Amino acid sequence: MTLQTPASHSAKTDDAVWASIAQEEERQEVQLELIASENHASKEVMAAMGTALTNKYAEGYPGRRYYGGCEFVDEVEDLARNRARELFGSERANVQPHSGTQANMAAFMSMLDPGDKVLAMSLDHGGHLSHGHTKNFSGVFYDFHSYGVEPGTERLDMDKVREQALALRPKLVIAGASAYSRPIDFAAFASIAKEVDALFMVDMAHIAGLVAGGVHESPVPHADVVTLTTHKTLRGPRGGMILCPKERIVKINSALFPGGQGGPLMHVIAAKAIAFREAQQESFKRYAAEVVANASALADGLSDAGIRIVSGGTDNHVMLLDVGSVGLSGAAAEDALHRVNITCNKNLIPFDERPPMEASGIRLGTAAITTRGLDVTDMGHLAGWISEILRSPEDEATIKRVAGAVSELTTRRPIYA
């Protein structure tokens, strides 16, 4: 793959760096990417990040910058903001966060004082580090409390969440997860928040592309603030974003700059604008539907092969496999699949007895493999290969055969056809 960017037309003298970049491009091409938080951005999105916009400081916001010479980057940021608002039906958008965590930081700063109580999903049950982990800024500066899934169903019980909220009386209630495969009832969360006089925030980092594609309910009509990432299922550049009603945008903007960031990355904001335009097309709606269909087919195939799927299946792009059900740790399963060029990540499952770096599960997602054209028929083959490797992780004949089948598929379905 050769991107037509300024860098590709100039002399490349740093052989060590370019060699590593070439190896990473090759790795992505030959491996099936099942990490749920990753995707393959378009050539145009990637090209935007290699432009002269990377040279420009633009502290502040369009029309109110602290530097001169911002007339053209103002146009780019306005395009990104307006496209984001149209895509998600939000009154206002801030497209400057460098990541989802920094979007969350600004959101918290705009709504909370240090020490305020917050109710969010437990990391151990599928939540995110920035939702109160003790080593994260969120857990350091705010008083986080967690709700989780129920034993047996491994799903949220909104009556239990309500009971916790009534007992805690938090300042903020958060919905959203990084490893939860079932729909989130945003209306129910909003009702609970209102009942306890709390603000309501949704972190839709993982499902943003599914929301944009119309295959997952949108939290925007229900939440005071919505944060998200622009990669994952949205298939844009690595970055974050905040959506909110117009009455909240001033506090949001101030919390992000100067509160938590300096100069925005204008080359990334340009790439975000391109990704938002791509997500407005009918082809993206078809893509989002295919992501969900592929996830369902993969989960069904794995379940039929005797691999336990947490909560029994998936309704979005992600699933958790309980690899303890076949006698492996998550770390061992991740390594075994990597040997046949299937990439995933170890992950805690609800009520896990193993430590995080070992874990009892792996997390799989279908956003990236759907981008490269895999369909539900391929999911049947993929489920079989994964099952074979998890059941015979040391069998060299199985490893060789499955690796060959993966190689044939990746050759037939290149990322950038």
C-alpha positions in Angstrom: 0.0 0.0 0.0 1.4 3.4 -1.0 -0.4 6.5 0.2 -0.1 9.6 -2.0 1.0 12.0 0.7 3.9 14.5 0.8 6.0 12.0 2.6 5.7 9.5 -0.2 7.1 12.0 -2.7 10.1 13.1 -0.7 13.4 11.4 0.1 13.1 8.9 2.9 16.3 8.8 4.9 15.3 7.3 8.2 15.5 3.7 7.1 14.9 2.3 10.6 11.6 4.0 11.0 10.3 3.4 7.5 11.3 -0.3 7.8 9.1 -0.6 10.9 6.2 1.2 9.2 6.5 -1.2 6.3 6.5 -4.1 8.6 3.4 -2.8 10.4 1.6 -2.4 7.0 2.5 -5.9 6.2 1.3 -7.2 9.6 -2.1 -5.6 9.1 -2.4 -7.0 5.6 -1.6 -10.6 6.6 -3.4 -10.8 9.9 -7.2 -10.9 10.6 -7.8 -8.0 13.0 -10.3 -9.0 15.6 -9.4 -6.4 18.2 -12.8 -4.7 18.8 -11.3 -1.2 19.2 -9.4 -1.3 15.9 -10.4 -0.7 12.3 -8.8 0.1 8.9 -9.3 3.8 8.0 -9.7 4.7 4.4 -6.7 5.9 2.3 -8.2 9.4 2.2 -8.5 9.6 6.0 -4.9 8.4 6.4 -3.6 10.8 3.7 -5.1 13.8 5.5 -2.9 13.0 8.5 0.2 13.4 6.4 -0.5 16.9 5.2 0.8 20.4 6.0 -1.9 20.8 8.6 0.4 18.9 11.0 2.6 22.1 11.1 -0.2 24.4 12.3 -0.9 25.5 15.9 -4.5 26.6 16.4 -5.1 26.9 20.1 -8.7 28.0 20.8 -11.7 27.6 18.5 -12.6 28.8 15.0 -12.9 32.5 15.0 -11.3 32.7 18.4 -7.7 31.5 18.1 -4.6 32.5 20.0 -2.5 32.2 16.9 -2.6 34.0 13.5 -2.8 32.2 10.2 -5.7 30.0 11.1 -8.2 30.9 8.4 -7.9 27.6 6.6 -7.7 25.3 9.6 -10.8 27.2 10.9 -12.6 26.0 7.7 -11.5 22.4 8.3 -12.7 22.4 12.0 -16.0 24.0 11.0 -16.5 21.2 8.4 -15.7 18.6 11.0 -18.0 20.1 13.6 -20.9 20.6 11.3 -20.6 17.1 9.8 -20.5 15.6 13.3 -23.6 17.5 14.3 -25.5 16.3 11.2 -24.3 12.7 11.5 -25.4 12.3 15.1 -28.2 14.8 15.3 -26.5 16.8 18.0 -26.8 20.5 18.6 -23.1 21.0 19.2 -19.9 19.1 18.8 -16.3 19.5 20.0 -13.9 17.6 17.6 -10.6 18.5 19.3 -10.1 15.7 21.9 -7.0 13.7 21.1 -8.6 10.5 22.5 -11.7 9.2 24.0 -10.2 9.4 27.5 -9.4 13.1 27.0 -13.0 13.6 25.8 -14.1 12.0 29.0 -11.8 14.2 31.0 -13.2 17.4 29.5 -16.8 16.1 30.0 -16.1 15.3 33.7 -14.5 18.7 34.2 -17.5 20.5 32.7 -20.0 18.7 35.0 -18.2 17.7 38.2 -16.1 19.1 41.1 -13.3 17.0 42.5 -14.7 14.4 44.9 -18.2 14.3 43.4 -19.9 10.9 43.3 -20.2 9.1 39.9 -21.9 5.8 39.1 -20.5 3.9 36.1 -20.0 0.4 34.8 -17.3 -1.7 36.5 -14.2 -2.3 34.5 -14.3 -5.9 35.5 -17.7 -6.3 33.9 -17.0 -4.4 30.7 -16.5 -0.8 31.6 -13.5 1.4 30.7 -10.4 2.6 32.5 -11.6 6.2 32.3 -14.8 5.3 34.2 -13.2 5.3 37.6 -10.1 3.0 37.6 -8.1 3.9 40.7 -4.9 4.5 38.6 -6.7 6.6 36.1 -7.4 10.4 36.5 -11.1 9.6 36.8 -10.6 7.4 39.9 -8.0 9.8 41.4 -10.1 13.0 41.2 -13.7 11.7 41.5 -15.6 9.3 43.8 -16.5 6.5 41.4 -18.9 3.7 42.3 -19.7 0.8 40.0 -22.7 -1.2 38.7 -22.2 -4.5 36.9 -23.9 -7.4 35.2 -25.9 -10.0 36.9 -24.7 -13.6 37.6 -26.2 -16.0 35.3 -27.5 -13.6 32.6 -24.3 -11.5 32.5 -26.5 -8.6 31.5 -27.3 -5.3 33.1 -30.4 -5.3 35.3 -31.8 -1.8 35.2 -33.8 -2.3 38.4 -30.5 -3.1 40.2 -28.8 0.0 38.6 -31.7 2.1 39.8 -31.4 0.7 43.4 -27.7 1.6 43.4 -28.4 5.1 42.1 -31.1 5.7 44.7 -28.8 4.6 47.5 -25.7 6.6 46.2 -27.3 9.8 44.8 -24.4 10.5 42.4 -23.8 13.7 40.7 -23.3 11.9 37.4 -24.5 8.6 35.9 -22.5 7.1 33.1 -23.6 4.5 30.5 -21.2 2.9 28.0 -18.7 0.1 27.9 -15.6 -1.3 26.2 -16.6 -5.0 26.4 -20.4 -5.3 26.7 -22.1 -7.1 23.9 -25.8 -6.2 24.6 -27.9 -3.1 23.9 -27.8 -0.4 26.5 -31.1 1.1 27.5 -30.3 4.8 27.3 -33.9 5.9 28.1 -33.9 3.8 31.3 -30.5 5.3 32.3 -31.8 8.8 31.6 -34.9 8.1 33.7 -32.7 6.9 36.6 -30.4 9.9 36.4 -33.4 12.2 36.4 -35.0 10.4 39.4 -31.8 11.0 41.5 -31.2 14.5 40.2 -28.0 13.5 38.4 -26.5 14.4 35.1 -26.3 11.6 32.5 -23.4 11.0 30.2 -22.9 8.3 27.6 -19.5 7.1 26.4 -20.3 5.5 23.1 -16.7 5.0 21.9 -17.3 1.5 20.8 -20.7 1.8 19.2 -20.4 5.2 17.5 -20.2 3.8 14.0 -23.2 1.5 14.7 -25.1 4.6 15.9 -24.0 6.6 12.8 -25.0 3.7 10.6 -28.5 3.4 12.2 -28.1 -0.1 13.6 -27.9 0.9 17.3 -30.1 3.3 19.2 -28.6 6.8 19.6 -27.9 8.1 23.1 -27.9 11.7 21.9 -31.6 12.4 22.6 -31.2 11.0 26.1 -27.9 12.3 27.4 -26.6 15.6 28.7 -23.2 14.8 27.2 -22.0 12.1 24.8 -18.4 11.2 24.3 -16.9 9.0 21.6 -13.9 7.9 19.7 -13.6 8.6 16.0 -11.9 5.3 15.1 -13.2 1.9 16.2 -16.6 1.3 14.5 -16.7 4.8 13.1 -13.6 4.0 11.0 -11.9 7.4 11.2 -8.5 8.5 12.6 -7.5 7.8 16.2 -9.2 10.6 18.2 -12.1 11.6 20.4 -15.2 13.9 20.2 -17.9 15.3 22.5 -21.5 15.9 21.6 -23.9 18.0 23.7 -26.8 20.4 23.7 -26.0 24.1 22.9 -26.3 25.2 26.5 -23.4 22.9 27.5 -20.9 23.7 24.8 -19.2 26.7 26.4 -18.3 24.6 29.5 -17.3 21.7 27.4 -15.0 23.9 25.2 -13.4 25.6 28.2 -12.8 22.2 30.0 -11.0 20.9 26.9 -9.1 24.0 26.1 -7.4 25.4 28.2 -8.6 22.9 30.8 -7.1 19.6 29.5 -5.4 20.2 26.1 -3.3 22.8 24.3 -3.2 23.0 20.5 -5.6 20.7 18.6 -4.2 18.3 16.0 -5.5 19.9 12.9 -4.3 17.2 10.6 -6.3 14.7 12.6 -9.4 17.0 12.7 -9.2 17.1 8.9 -9.2 13.3 8.9 -12.2 13.3 11.2 -14.1 15.6 8.8 -13.4 13.1 6.0 -14.5 10.2 8.1 -17.7 11.9 9.1 -18.5 12.5 5.4 -17.8 8.8 4.7 -20.1 7.8 7.5 -22.9 9.9 5.9 -23.0 7.7 2.8 -25.4 4.8 2.2 -22.4 2.5 1.8 -21.5 3.1 5.5 -25.0 2.2 6.6 -24.6 -1.1 4.8 -21.2 -1.5 6.4 -22.6 -1.0 9.9 -25.3 -3.6 9.3 -22.7 -6.0 8.0 -20.6 -5.5 11.1 -23.5 -6.5 13.3 -24.5 -9.5 11.1 -20.9 -10.7 11.1 -20.6 -10.5 14.9 -23.8 -12.4 15.3 -22.7 -15.1 12.9 -19.3 -15.4 14.5 -20.7 -15.7 18.0 -23.2 -18.3 16.8 -20.5 -20.3 15.1 -18.2 -20.2 18.2 -21.1 -21.2 20.5 -22.0 -24.1 18.2 -18.4 -25.2 18.4 -18.7 -25.3 22.2 -17.0 -22.0 23.1 -18.9 -20.2 25.8 -19.9 -16.6 24.8 -20.4 -14.3 27.7 -24.1 -13.4 28.0 -24.9 -16.0 25.3 -24.2 -13.8 22.3 -23.9 -10.3 20.9 -26.1 -7.5 19.5 -23.3 -5.2 18.4 -19.8 -5.7 17.1 -18.1 -7.2 20.1 -18.2 -10.5 22.0 -16.4 -12.0 25.0 -15.3 -15.6 24.8 -14.8 -17.5 28.1 -11.7 -19.4 27.1 -11.6 -20.9 30.6 -14.4 -23.1 29.2 -11.7 -24.9 27.0 -9.0 -24.8 29.7 -7.1 -21.7 28.6 -6.3 -18.3 30.1 -7.0 -15.3 28.0 -3.3 -14.6 27.7 -2.7 -18.1 26.4 -5.6 -17.9 23.9 -4.4 -14.5 22.6 -0.9 -15.9 22.0 -2.2 -19.1 20.4 -4.4 -17.2 17.9 -1.6 -14.8 17.1 0.5 -17.7 15.9 -2.0 -18.2 13.1 -2.3 -14.5 12.3 -5.6 -13.9 14.1 -5.2 -10.9 16.4 -7.3 -10.3 19.5 -6.8 -9.3 23.1 -7.1 -11.0 26.4 -10.0 -9.6 28.5 -11.5 -10.1 31.9 -14.9 -11.7 31.9 -17.6 -10.9 34.6 -16.7 -12.4 38.0 -13.3 -13.4 36.7 -11.0 -15.1 39.2 -7.8 -14.5 37.2 -5.8 -11.3 37.3 -6.2 -8.8 34.3 -2.9 -9.7 32.6 -3.9 -13.3 32.5 -7.7 -13.1 32.4 -10.2 -15.8 31.5 -11.5 -14.3 28.3 -10.7 -12.9 24.9 -12.5 -10.0 23.3 -13.3 -10.2 19.6 -14.8 -7.6 17.3 -15.9 -7.6 13.6 -15.4 -3.9 12.6 -12.0 -4.4 10.9 -12.6 -7.7 9.2 -15.9 -6.3 7.8 -14.0 -3.4 6.4 -11.8 -5.8 4.4 -14.8 -7.5 3.0 -15.4 -10.6 5.1 -19.0 -11.8 5.2 -21.2 -14.2 7.2 -20.0 -17.2 5.2 -16.4 -16.3 6.2 -17.5 -16.0 9.8 -18.4 -19.7 9.8 -14.9 -20.6 8.6 -13.3 -18.2 11.1 -15.3 -19.6 14.0 -14.1 -23.1 13.1 -10.4 -22.0 12.9 -10.6 -20.2 16.3 -12.2 -23.2 17.9 -9.6 -25.5 16.5 -6.7 -23.4 17.8 -8.2 -22.9 21.2 -8.8 -26.6 21.6 -5.4 -27.6 20.2 -3.1 -24.6 20.8 0.1 -26.7 20.7 -0.7 -29.0 17.8 1.7 -28.1 15.0 -0.4 -29.7 12.3 -3.4 -27.7 13.3 -1.5 -24.5 13.5 0.1 -25.0 10.1 -3.3 -25.8 8.5 -5.2 -22.9 10.1 -2.4 -20.4 9.4 -2.5 -21.5 5.7 -6.3 -21.0 5.6 -6.0 -17.5 7.2 -3.2 -16.6 4.7 -5.4 -17.7 1.8 -8.3 -15.6 3.1 -6.2 -12.4 3.7 -4.7 -12.7 0.2 -8.1 -13.0 -1.3 -9.5 -10.1 0.8 -6.9 -7.4 0.9 -7.6 -4.4 3.1 -7.3 -1.9 0.2 -8.6 -3.7 -2.8 
